[in-house]
């Protein structure tokens, strides 16, 4: 009983939580039982302050260098602009790319898992500013798997529009 009282005390402020272990090696089975993980892993990243220039008709990684929130600090907004979760499980991702240019005829968005296209958002063709949203449920191993946002715009002087409501990637466990 003293062992379980110690574990319970480690989860401070969680009187409504139930914790049980079927073996004597409880510590080996405890996986990041802290307040952050009881809330869940979630992030929201976006393209801030300036449009990102892109080559027409080429899938291009979006430089998501700003975050609205990142509960467990799993999103890299400084170097690789990717989500690499440290908790294994199924993640719900939502994403959007807003394309623009002097002329524009198509816009698309995709998430890439481990460097390979995984799911595409809607693909639009028109002669105005275009938005390509999408979503996907993705299993992530919590060690090496990562997700990146890519966009595609066809036209002249093409860009991804900046702003948290225009070009973004969000995810939650």
MOBELBEL-V14836 format. One record per backbone hydrogen bond with DSSP energy under -1.0 kcal/mol. CO is the residue of the C=O (numbers start at 1). NH is the residue of the N-H. Records with the same first field share a line. If there is no record, write none. Layout:
CO->NH, NH
//
This chain:
1->5
2->6
3->7
4->8
5->9
6->10
11->14
14->17
26->29, 30
32->34
34->38
35->39
36->40
41->173
42->71
43->171
44->68
45->169
46->66
47->163
48->50
52->160
55->58
60->151
62->64
63->65
66->46
69->44
70->73
74->84
82->76
83->147
89->140
91->138
92->172
93->136
94->170
95->134
96->168
97->132
98->161
99->130
100->159
103->156
106->154
107->124
108->152
109->121
110->150
111->118, 119
112->148
113->116
116->113
119->111
124->107
130->99
132->97
133->122
134->95
136->93
138->91
140->89
146->114
147->83
148->112
149->62
150->110
151->60
152->108
153->57
154->105, 106
156->102
158->54
159->100
160->52
163->166, 167
167->47
168->96
169->45
170->94
171->43
172->92
//
